[in-house]
Amino acid sequence: MGLPIIFALVAVLAAFGAFSALKNKNFLGLVFAVGTLAVFGWFSVMTIINSGYPAVH
């Protein structure tokens, strides 16, 4: 269950990066930050929905 938590932290950092890139008008950075947020956020949310938190067996 540690990997989805790490990926969720990456998604949170990507959200901060997207906000910073938007504030600085860095559109290429914004594209990569939003893409990272989408991929890692989706993986984290779906893993927690599928496995439960904490993990149930």
Predicted model as a PDB file, atoms N, CA, C, CB and O in Angstrom, pLDDT in the B-factor column:
MODEL        1                                                                  
ATOM      1  N   MET A   1       0.822  -1.194   0.000  1.00 69.00           N  
ATOM      2  CA  MET A   1       0.000   0.000   0.000  1.00 69.00           C  
ATOM      3  C   MET A   1       0.864   1.256   0.000  1.00 69.00           C  
ATOM      4  CB  MET A   1      -0.934  -0.001   1.203  1.00 69.00           C  
ATOM      5  O   MET A   1       0.348   2.369  -0.097  1.00 69.00           O  
ATOM      6  N   GLY A   2       2.167   1.078   0.108  1.00 82.00           N  
ATOM      7  CA  GLY A   2       3.048   2.233   0.145  1.00 82.00           C  
ATOM      8  C   GLY A   2       3.170   2.951  -1.189  1.00 82.00           C  
ATOM      9  O   GLY A   2       3.302   4.174  -1.225  1.00 82.00           O  
ATOM     10  N   LEU A   3       3.127   2.205  -2.281  1.00 84.00           N  
ATOM     11  CA  LEU A   3       3.299   2.815  -3.603  1.00 84.00           C  
ATOM     12  C   LEU A   3       2.193   3.809  -3.950  1.00 84.00           C  
ATOM     13  CB  LEU A   3       3.351   1.738  -4.660  1.00 84.00           C  
ATOM     14  O   LEU A   3       2.509   4.889  -4.449  1.00 84.00           O  
ATOM     15  N   PRO A   4       0.912   3.507  -3.714  1.00 84.00           N  
ATOM     16  CA  PRO A   4      -0.119   4.522  -3.994  1.00 84.00           C  
ATOM     17  C   PRO A   4       0.016   5.773  -3.129  1.00 84.00           C  
ATOM     18  CB  PRO A   4      -1.492   3.925  -3.789  1.00 84.00           C  
ATOM     19  O   PRO A   4      -0.339   6.868  -3.565  1.00 84.00           O  
ATOM     20  N   ILE A   5       0.522   5.619  -1.914  1.00 87.00           N  
ATOM     21  CA  ILE A   5       0.732   6.792  -1.068  1.00 87.00           C  
ATOM     22  C   ILE A   5       1.831   7.669  -1.644  1.00 87.00           C  
ATOM     23  CB  ILE A   5       1.083   6.371   0.369  1.00 87.00           C  
ATOM     24  O   ILE A   5       1.701   8.892  -1.673  1.00 87.00           O  
ATOM     25  N   ILE A   6       2.901   7.057  -2.097  1.00 92.00           N  
ATOM     26  CA  ILE A   6       3.988   7.813  -2.718  1.00 92.00           C  
ATOM     27  C   ILE A   6       3.490   8.489  -3.993  1.00 92.00           C  
ATOM     28  CB  ILE A   6       5.192   6.888  -3.030  1.00 92.00           C  
ATOM     29  O   ILE A   6       3.809   9.651  -4.245  1.00 92.00           O  
ATOM     30  N   PHE A   7       2.718   7.775  -4.790  1.00 90.00           N  
ATOM     31  CA  PHE A   7       2.180   8.369  -6.017  1.00 90.00           C  
ATOM     32  C   PHE A   7       1.201   9.498  -5.704  1.00 90.00           C  
ATOM     33  CB  PHE A   7       1.489   7.298  -6.870  1.00 90.00           C  
ATOM     34  O   PHE A   7       1.114  10.462  -6.465  1.00 90.00           O  
ATOM     35  N   ALA A   8       0.467   9.396  -4.606  1.00 92.00           N  
ATOM     36  CA  ALA A   8      -0.429  10.485  -4.212  1.00 92.00           C  
ATOM     37  C   ALA A   8       0.382  11.721  -3.817  1.00 92.00           C  
ATOM     38  CB  ALA A   8      -1.341  10.042  -3.042  1.00 92.00           C  
ATOM     39  O   ALA A   8      -0.020  12.846  -4.116  1.00 92.00           O  
ATOM     40  N   LEU A   9       1.509  11.520  -3.153  1.00 95.00           N  
ATOM     41  CA  LEU A   9       2.383  12.645  -2.823  1.00 95.00           C  
ATOM     42  C   LEU A   9       2.950  13.288  -4.087  1.00 95.00           C  
ATOM     43  CB  LEU A   9       3.526  12.184  -1.906  1.00 95.00           C  
ATOM     44  O   LEU A   9       3.076  14.510  -4.157  1.00 95.00           O  
ATOM     45  N   VAL A  10       3.290  12.480  -5.079  1.00 96.00           N  
ATOM     46  CA  VAL A  10       3.762  13.011  -6.361  1.00 96.00           C  
ATOM     47  C   VAL A  10       2.660  13.829  -7.028  1.00 96.00           C  
ATOM     48  CB  VAL A  10       4.220  11.863  -7.296  1.00 96.00           C  
ATOM     49  O   VAL A  10       2.929  14.877  -7.613  1.00 96.00           O  
ATOM     50  N   ALA A  11       1.425  13.351  -6.939  1.00 95.00           N  
ATOM     51  CA  ALA A  11       0.298  14.083  -7.520  1.00 95.00           C  
ATOM     52  C   ALA A  11       0.091  15.424  -6.818  1.00 95.00           C  
ATOM     53  CB  ALA A  11      -0.984  13.243  -7.437  1.00 95.00           C  
ATOM     54  O   ALA A  11      -0.213  16.422  -7.471  1.00 95.00           O  
ATOM     55  N   VAL A  12       0.253  15.456  -5.501  1.00 96.00           N  
ATOM     56  CA  VAL A  12       0.116  16.716  -4.770  1.00 96.00           C  
ATOM     57  C   VAL A  12       1.213  17.691  -5.187  1.00 96.00           C  
ATOM     58  CB  VAL A  12       0.166  16.470  -3.245  1.00 96.00           C  
ATOM     59  O   VAL A  12       0.948  18.876  -5.385  1.00 96.00           O  
ATOM     60  N   LEU A  13       2.438  17.197  -5.319  1.00 97.00           N  
ATOM     61  CA  LEU A  13       3.529  18.055  -5.774  1.00 97.00           C  
ATOM     62  C   LEU A  13       3.303  18.533  -7.208  1.00 97.00           C  
ATOM     63  CB  LEU A  13       4.862  17.312  -5.675  1.00 97.00           C  
ATOM     64  O   LEU A  13       3.669  19.657  -7.552  1.00 97.00           O  
ATOM     65  N   ALA A  14       2.703  17.689  -8.041  1.00 96.00           N  
ATOM     66  CA  ALA A  14       2.389  18.100  -9.402  1.00 96.00           C  
ATOM     67  C   ALA A  14       1.326  19.191  -9.417  1.00 96.00           C  
ATOM     68  CB  ALA A  14       1.924  16.903 -10.224  1.00 96.00           C  
ATOM     69  O   ALA A  14       1.347  20.066 -10.282  1.00 96.00           O  
ATOM     70  N   ALA A  15       0.404  19.145  -8.472  1.00 96.00           N  
ATOM     71  CA  ALA A  15      -0.606  20.208  -8.370  1.00 96.00           C  
ATOM     72  C   ALA A  15       0.056  21.534  -8.016  1.00 96.00           C  
ATOM     73  CB  ALA A  15      -1.678  19.847  -7.313  1.00 96.00           C  
ATOM     74  O   ALA A  15      -0.282  22.569  -8.590  1.00 96.00           O  
ATOM     75  N   PHE A  16       0.998  21.508  -7.072  1.00 97.00           N  
ATOM     76  CA  PHE A  16       1.737  22.722  -6.747  1.00 97.00           C  
ATOM     77  C   PHE A  16       2.554  23.200  -7.943  1.00 97.00           C  
ATOM     78  CB  PHE A  16       2.652  22.484  -5.543  1.00 97.00           C  
ATOM     79  O   PHE A  16       2.648  24.401  -8.194  1.00 97.00           O  
ATOM     80  N   GLY A  17       3.140  22.266  -8.677  1.00 96.00           N  
ATOM     81  CA  GLY A  17       3.906  22.624  -9.867  1.00 96.00           C  
ATOM     82  C   GLY A  17       3.035  23.217 -10.957  1.00 96.00           C  
ATOM     83  O   GLY A  17       3.450  24.148 -11.647  1.00 96.00           O  
ATOM     84  N   ALA A  18       1.830  22.686 -11.119  1.00 96.00           N  
ATOM     85  CA  ALA A  18       0.908  23.229 -12.116  1.00 96.00           C  
ATOM     86  C   ALA A  18       0.496  24.644 -11.757  1.00 96.00           C  
ATOM     87  CB  ALA A  18      -0.329  22.339 -12.248  1.00 96.00           C  
ATOM     88  O   ALA A  18       0.409  25.514 -12.624  1.00 96.00           O  
ATOM     89  N   PHE A  19       0.240  24.873 -10.468  1.00 96.00           N  
ATOM     90  CA  PHE A  19      -0.123  26.220 -10.030  1.00 96.00           C  
ATOM     91  C   PHE A  19       1.031  27.192 -10.250  1.00 96.00           C  
ATOM     92  CB  PHE A  19      -0.532  26.212  -8.550  1.00 96.00           C  
ATOM     93  O   PHE A  19       0.826  28.318 -10.702  1.00 96.00           O  
ATOM     94  N   SER A  20       2.236  26.754  -9.932  1.00 96.00           N  
ATOM     95  CA  SER A  20       3.409  27.603 -10.117  1.00 96.00           C  
ATOM     96  C   SER A  20       3.655  27.891 -11.597  1.00 96.00           C  
ATOM     97  CB  SER A  20       4.645  26.945  -9.498  1.00 96.00           C  
ATOM     98  O   SER A  20       3.972  29.022 -11.964  1.00 96.00           O  
ATOM     99  N   ALA A  21       3.510  26.877 -12.443  1.00 96.00           N  
ATOM    100  CA  ALA A  21       3.710  27.070 -13.875  1.00 96.00           C  
ATOM    101  C   ALA A  21       2.654  28.000 -14.458  1.00 96.00           C  
ATOM    102  CB  ALA A  21       3.686  25.727 -14.601  1.00 96.00           C  
ATOM    103  O   ALA A  21       2.954  28.809 -15.337  1.00 96.00           O  
ATOM    104  N   LEU A  22       1.430  27.892 -13.981  1.00 95.00           N  
ATOM    105  CA  LEU A  22       0.371  28.783 -14.441  1.00 95.00           C  
ATOM    106  C   LEU A  22       0.645  30.221 -14.005  1.00 95.00           C  
ATOM    107  CB  LEU A  22      -0.990  28.315 -13.909  1.00 95.00           C  
ATOM    108  O   LEU A  22       0.430  31.163 -14.768  1.00 95.00           O  
ATOM    109  N   LYS A  23       1.117  30.377 -12.777  1.00 96.00           N  
ATOM    110  CA  LYS A  23       1.412  31.701 -12.258  1.00 96.00           C  
ATOM    111  C   LYS A  23       2.562  32.360 -13.029  1.00 96.00           C  
ATOM    112  CB  LYS A  23       1.751  31.616 -10.772  1.00 96.00           C  
ATOM    113  O   LYS A  23       2.557  33.572 -13.244  1.00 96.00           O  
ATOM    114  N   ASN A  24       3.552  31.547 -13.444  1.00 96.00           N  
ATOM    115  CA  ASN A  24       4.706  32.068 -14.171  1.00 96.00           C  
ATOM    116  C   ASN A  24       4.504  32.074 -15.686  1.00 96.00           C  
ATOM    117  CB  ASN A  24       5.927  31.256 -13.831  1.00 96.00           C  
ATOM    118  O   ASN A  24       5.411  32.453 -16.429  1.00 96.00           O  
ATOM    119  N   LYS A  25       3.334  31.662 -16.145  1.00 95.00           N  
ATOM    120  CA  LYS A  25       2.988  31.580 -17.572  1.00 95.00           C  
ATOM    121  C   LYS A  25       3.947  30.660 -18.341  1.00 95.00           C  
ATOM    122  CB  LYS A  25       3.001  32.984 -18.199  1.00 95.00           C  
ATOM    123  O   LYS A  25       4.346  30.951 -19.469  1.00 95.00           O  
ATOM    124  N   ASN A  26       4.297  29.552 -17.700  1.00 95.00           N  
ATOM    125  CA  ASN A  26       5.148  28.534 -18.306  1.00 95.00           C  
ATOM    126  C   ASN A  26       4.234  27.419 -18.814  1.00 95.00           C  
ATOM    127  CB  ASN A  26       6.217  27.983 -17.280  1.00 95.00           C  
ATOM    128  O   ASN A  26       3.895  26.494 -18.076  1.00 95.00           O  
ATOM    129  N   PHE A  27       3.843  27.519 -20.075  1.00 96.00           N  
ATOM    130  CA  PHE A  27       2.801  26.627 -20.586  1.00 96.00           C  
ATOM    131  C   PHE A  27       3.295  25.207 -20.831  1.00 96.00           C  
ATOM    132  CB  PHE A  27       2.236  27.183 -21.863  1.00 96.00           C  
ATOM    133  O   PHE A  27       2.524  24.260 -20.675  1.00 96.00           O  
ATOM    134  N   LEU A  28       4.558  25.032 -21.209  1.00 97.00           N  
ATOM    135  CA  LEU A  28       5.082  23.672 -21.368  1.00 97.00           C  
ATOM    136  C   LEU A  28       5.164  22.978 -20.007  1.00 97.00           C  
ATOM    137  CB  LEU A  28       6.479  23.699 -22.047  1.00 97.00           C  
ATOM    138  O   LEU A  28       4.823  21.802 -19.885  1.00 97.00           O  
ATOM    139  N   GLY A  29       5.611  23.701 -18.998  1.00 96.00           N  
ATOM    140  CA  GLY A  29       5.627  23.150 -17.647  1.00 96.00           C  
ATOM    141  C   GLY A  29       4.231  22.843 -17.147  1.00 96.00           C  
ATOM    142  O   GLY A  29       4.025  21.859 -16.436  1.00 96.00           O  
ATOM    143  N   LEU A  30       3.280  23.669 -17.510  1.00 96.00           N  
ATOM    144  CA  LEU A  30       1.894  23.438 -17.125  1.00 96.00           C  
ATOM    145  C   LEU A  30       1.360  22.152 -17.751  1.00 96.00           C  
ATOM    146  CB  LEU A  30       1.023  24.626 -17.535  1.00 96.00           C  
ATOM    147  O   LEU A  30       0.661  21.380 -17.095  1.00 96.00           O  
ATOM    148  N   VAL A  31       1.691  21.927 -19.020  1.00 97.00           N  
ATOM    149  CA  VAL A  31       1.234  20.707 -19.700  1.00 97.00           C  
ATOM    150  C   VAL A  31       1.791  19.465 -19.007  1.00 97.00           C  
ATOM    151  CB  VAL A  31       1.659  20.722 -21.188  1.00 97.00           C  
ATOM    152  O   VAL A  31       1.060  18.506 -18.758  1.00 97.00           O  
ATOM    153  N   PHE A  32       3.085  19.487 -18.698  1.00 97.00           N  
ATOM    154  CA  PHE A  32       3.691  18.327 -18.047  1.00 97.00           C  
ATOM    155  C   PHE A  32       3.181  18.145 -16.615  1.00 97.00           C  
ATOM    156  CB  PHE A  32       5.211  18.465 -18.043  1.00 97.00           C  
ATOM    157  O   PHE A  32       2.984  17.013 -16.172  1.00 97.00           O  
ATOM    158  N   ALA A  33       2.967  19.233 -15.895  1.00 96.00           N  
ATOM    159  CA  ALA A  33       2.477  19.131 -14.525  1.00 96.00           C  
ATOM    160  C   ALA A  33       1.043  18.606 -14.493  1.00 96.00           C  
ATOM    161  CB  ALA A  33       2.556  20.493 -13.829  1.00 96.00           C  
ATOM    162  O   ALA A  33       0.706  17.772 -13.652  1.00 96.00           O  
ATOM    163  N   VAL A  34       0.203  19.089 -15.403  1.00 97.00           N  
ATOM    164  CA  VAL A  34      -1.180  18.605 -15.447  1.00 97.00           C  
ATOM    165  C   VAL A  34      -1.222  17.143 -15.895  1.00 97.00           C  
ATOM    166  CB  VAL A  34      -2.031  19.481 -16.396  1.00 97.00           C  
ATOM    167  O   VAL A  34      -2.027  16.361 -15.390  1.00 97.00           O  
ATOM    168  N   GLY A  35      -0.365  16.778 -16.832  1.00 97.00           N  
ATOM    169  CA  GLY A  35      -0.287  15.371 -17.252  1.00 97.00           C  
ATOM    170  C   GLY A  35       0.158  14.464 -16.115  1.00 97.00           C  
ATOM    171  O   GLY A  35      -0.395  13.382 -15.920  1.00 97.00           O  
ATOM    172  N   THR A  36       1.150  14.906 -15.376  1.00 96.00           N  
ATOM    173  CA  THR A  36       1.619  14.141 -14.221  1.00 96.00           C  
ATOM    174  C   THR A  36       0.527  14.034 -13.164  1.00 96.00           C  
ATOM    175  CB  THR A  36       2.875  14.788 -13.622  1.00 96.00           C  
ATOM    176  O   THR A  36       0.305  12.967 -12.593  1.00 96.00           O  
ATOM    177  N   LEU A  37      -0.143  15.135 -12.912  1.00 96.00           N  
ATOM    178  CA  LEU A  37      -1.233  15.135 -11.944  1.00 96.00           C  
ATOM    179  C   LEU A  37      -2.342  14.170 -12.370  1.00 96.00           C  
ATOM    180  CB  LEU A  37      -1.797  16.553 -11.776  1.00 96.00           C  
ATOM    181  O   LEU A  37      -2.879  13.432 -11.544  1.00 96.00           O  
ATOM    182  N   ALA A  38      -2.676  14.178 -13.640  1.00 97.00           N  
ATOM    183  CA  ALA A  38      -3.741  13.297 -14.126  1.00 97.00           C  
ATOM    184  C   ALA A  38      -3.356  11.819 -13.992  1.00 97.00           C  
ATOM    185  CB  ALA A  38      -4.067  13.621 -15.590  1.00 97.00           C  
ATOM    186  O   ALA A  38      -4.149  11.011 -13.509  1.00 97.00           O  
ATOM    187  N   VAL A  39      -2.153  11.472 -14.414  1.00 96.00           N  
ATOM    188  CA  VAL A  39      -1.742  10.061 -14.407  1.00 96.00           C  
ATOM    189  C   VAL A  39      -1.561   9.547 -12.984  1.00 96.00           C  
ATOM    190  CB  VAL A  39      -0.438   9.878 -15.198  1.00 96.00           C  
ATOM    191  O   VAL A  39      -2.140   8.525 -12.616  1.00 96.00           O  
ATOM    192  N   PHE A  40      -0.765  10.246 -12.185  1.00 96.00           N  
ATOM    193  CA  PHE A  40      -0.482   9.767 -10.845  1.00 96.00           C  
ATOM    194  C   PHE A  40      -1.700   9.903  -9.934  1.00 96.00           C  
ATOM    195  CB  PHE A  40       0.698  10.523 -10.258  1.00 96.00           C  
ATOM    196  O   PHE A  40      -1.926   9.050  -9.075  1.00 96.00           O  
ATOM    197  N   GLY A  41      -2.478  10.952 -10.108  1.00 95.00           N  
ATOM    198  CA  GLY A  41      -3.697  11.106  -9.319  1.00 95.00           C  
ATOM    199  C   GLY A  41      -4.708  10.023  -9.618  1.00 95.00           C  
ATOM    200  O   GLY A  41      -5.310   9.459  -8.705  1.00 95.00           O  
ATOM    201  N   TRP A  42      -4.897   9.729 -10.894  1.00 96.00           N  
ATOM    202  CA  TRP A  42      -5.840   8.676 -11.293  1.00 96.00           C  
ATOM    203  C   TRP A  42      -5.410   7.321 -10.741  1.00 96.00           C  
ATOM    204  CB  TRP A  42      -5.954   8.608 -12.827  1.00 96.00           C  
ATOM    205  O   TRP A  42      -6.233   6.562 -10.230  1.00 96.00           O  
ATOM    206  N   PHE A  43      -4.114   7.022 -10.847  1.00 94.00           N  
ATOM    207  CA  PHE A  43      -3.623   5.745 -10.333  1.00 94.00           C  
ATOM    208  C   PHE A  43      -3.838   5.651  -8.827  1.00 94.00           C  
ATOM    209  CB  PHE A  43      -2.135   5.567 -10.668  1.00 94.00           C  
ATOM    210  O   PHE A  43      -4.268   4.612  -8.326  1.00 94.00           O  
ATOM    211  N   SER A  44      -3.547   6.714  -8.113  1.00 91.00           N  
ATOM    212  CA  SER A  44      -3.696   6.694  -6.655  1.00 91.00           C  
ATOM    213  C   SER A  44      -5.146   6.514  -6.239  1.00 91.00           C  
ATOM    214  CB  SER A  44      -3.144   7.977  -6.052  1.00 91.00           C  
ATOM    215  O   SER A  44      -5.455   5.684  -5.384  1.00 91.00           O  
ATOM    216  N   VAL A  45      -6.032   7.291  -6.841  1.00 91.00           N  
ATOM    217  CA  VAL A  45      -7.449   7.211  -6.476  1.00 91.00           C  
ATOM    218  C   VAL A  45      -8.024   5.844  -6.814  1.00 91.00           C  
ATOM    219  CB  VAL A  45      -8.249   8.305  -7.188  1.00 91.00           C  
ATOM    220  O   VAL A  45      -8.737   5.256  -6.000  1.00 91.00           O  
ATOM    221  N   MET A  46      -7.729   5.339  -7.984  1.00 91.00           N  
ATOM    222  CA  MET A  46      -8.298   4.047  -8.373  1.00 91.00           C  
ATOM    223  C   MET A  46      -7.715   2.895  -7.572  1.00 91.00           C  
ATOM    224  CB  MET A  46      -8.073   3.803  -9.848  1.00 91.00           C  
ATOM    225  O   MET A  46      -8.412   1.913  -7.316  1.00 91.00           O  
ATOM    226  N   THR A  47      -6.455   2.992  -7.170  1.00 88.00           N  
ATOM    227  CA  THR A  47      -5.876   1.946  -6.331  1.00 88.00           C  
ATOM    228  C   THR A  47      -6.513   1.948  -4.952  1.00 88.00           C  
ATOM    229  CB  THR A  47      -4.361   2.129  -6.212  1.00 88.00           C  
ATOM    230  O   THR A  47      -6.796   0.888  -4.394  1.00 88.00           O  
ATOM    231  N   ILE A  48      -6.739   3.129  -4.402  1.00 84.00           N  
ATOM    232  CA  ILE A  48      -7.385   3.203  -3.088  1.00 84.00           C  
ATOM    233  C   ILE A  48      -8.830   2.715  -3.170  1.00 84.00           C  
ATOM    234  CB  ILE A  48      -7.340   4.647  -2.544  1.00 84.00           C  
ATOM    235  O   ILE A  48      -9.306   2.052  -2.248  1.00 84.00           O  
ATOM    236  N   ILE A  49      -9.531   3.029  -4.248  1.00 86.00           N  
ATOM    237  CA  ILE A  49     -10.910   2.548  -4.415  1.00 86.00           C  
ATOM    238  C   ILE A  49     -10.934   1.030  -4.577  1.00 86.00           C  
ATOM    239  CB  ILE A  49     -11.580   3.224  -5.636  1.00 86.00           C  
ATOM    240  O   ILE A  49     -11.784   0.351  -4.001  1.00 86.00           O  
ATOM    241  N   ASN A  50      -9.990   0.499  -5.367  1.00 85.00           N  
ATOM    242  CA  ASN A  50      -9.964  -0.933  -5.651  1.00 85.00           C  
ATOM    243  C   ASN A  50      -9.513  -1.742  -4.428  1.00 85.00           C  
ATOM    244  CB  ASN A  50      -9.038  -1.216  -6.837  1.00 85.00           C  
ATOM    245  O   ASN A  50     -10.119  -2.765  -4.108  1.00 85.00           O  
ATOM    246  N   SER A  51      -8.467  -1.295  -3.752  1.00 80.00           N  
ATOM    247  CA  SER A  51      -7.893  -2.067  -2.650  1.00 80.00           C  
ATOM    248  C   SER A  51      -8.450  -1.664  -1.298  1.00 80.00           C  
ATOM    249  CB  SER A  51      -6.398  -1.913  -2.639  1.00 80.00           C  
ATOM    250  O   SER A  51      -8.371  -2.438  -0.344  1.00 80.00           O  
ATOM    251  N   GLY A  52      -8.998  -0.495  -1.199  1.00 72.00           N  
ATOM    252  CA  GLY A  52      -9.456  -0.002   0.087  1.00 72.00           C  
ATOM    253  C   GLY A  52      -8.306   0.625   0.849  1.00 72.00           C  
ATOM    254  O   GLY A  52      -7.137   0.368   0.559  1.00 72.00           O  
ATOM    255  N   TYR A  53      -8.647   1.445   1.820  1.00 70.00           N  
ATOM    256  CA  TYR A  53      -7.602   2.015   2.658  1.00 70.00           C  
ATOM    257  C   TYR A  53      -8.016   1.893   4.095  1.00 70.00           C  
ATOM    258  CB  TYR A  53      -7.322   3.482   2.293  1.00 70.00           C  
ATOM    259  O   TYR A  53      -9.037   2.485   4.447  1.00 70.00           O  
ATOM    260  N   PRO A  54      -7.342   1.198   4.946  1.00 69.00           N  
ATOM    261  CA  PRO A  54      -6.149   0.410   4.652  1.00 69.00           C  
ATOM    262  C   PRO A  54      -6.499  -0.821   3.822  1.00 69.00           C  
ATOM    263  CB  PRO A  54      -5.453  -0.010   5.949  1.00 69.00           C  
ATOM    264  O   PRO A  54      -7.667  -1.182   3.683  1.00 69.00           O  
ATOM    265  N   ALA A  55      -5.490  -1.441   3.286  1.00 63.00           N  
ATOM    266  CA  ALA A  55      -5.698  -2.561   2.373  1.00 63.00           C  
ATOM    267  C   ALA A  55      -6.471  -3.683   3.065  1.00 63.00           C  
ATOM    268  CB  ALA A  55      -4.351  -3.086   1.849  1.00 63.00           C  
ATOM    269  O   ALA A  55      -6.125  -4.104   4.168  1.00 63.00           O  
ATOM    270  N   VAL A  56      -7.509  -4.152   2.405  1.00 63.00           N  
ATOM    271  CA  VAL A  56      -8.298  -5.269   2.933  1.00 63.00           C  
ATOM    272  C   VAL A  56      -8.029  -6.484   2.069  1.00 63.00           C  
ATOM    273  CB  VAL A  56      -9.828  -4.931   2.968  1.00 63.00           C  
ATOM    274  O   VAL A  56      -7.884  -6.368   0.852  1.00 63.00           O  
ATOM    275  N   HIS A  57      -7.964  -7.647   2.695  1.00 63.00           N  
ATOM    276  CA  HIS A  57      -7.654  -8.873   1.943  1.00 63.00           C  
ATOM    277  C   HIS A  57      -8.748  -9.866   2.111  1.00 63.00           C  
ATOM    278  CB  HIS A  57      -6.331  -9.481   2.386  1.00 63.00           C  
ATOM    279  O   HIS A  57      -8.677 -10.963   1.557  1.00 63.00           O  
TER     280      HIS A  57                                                      
ENDMDL                                                                          
END                                                                             
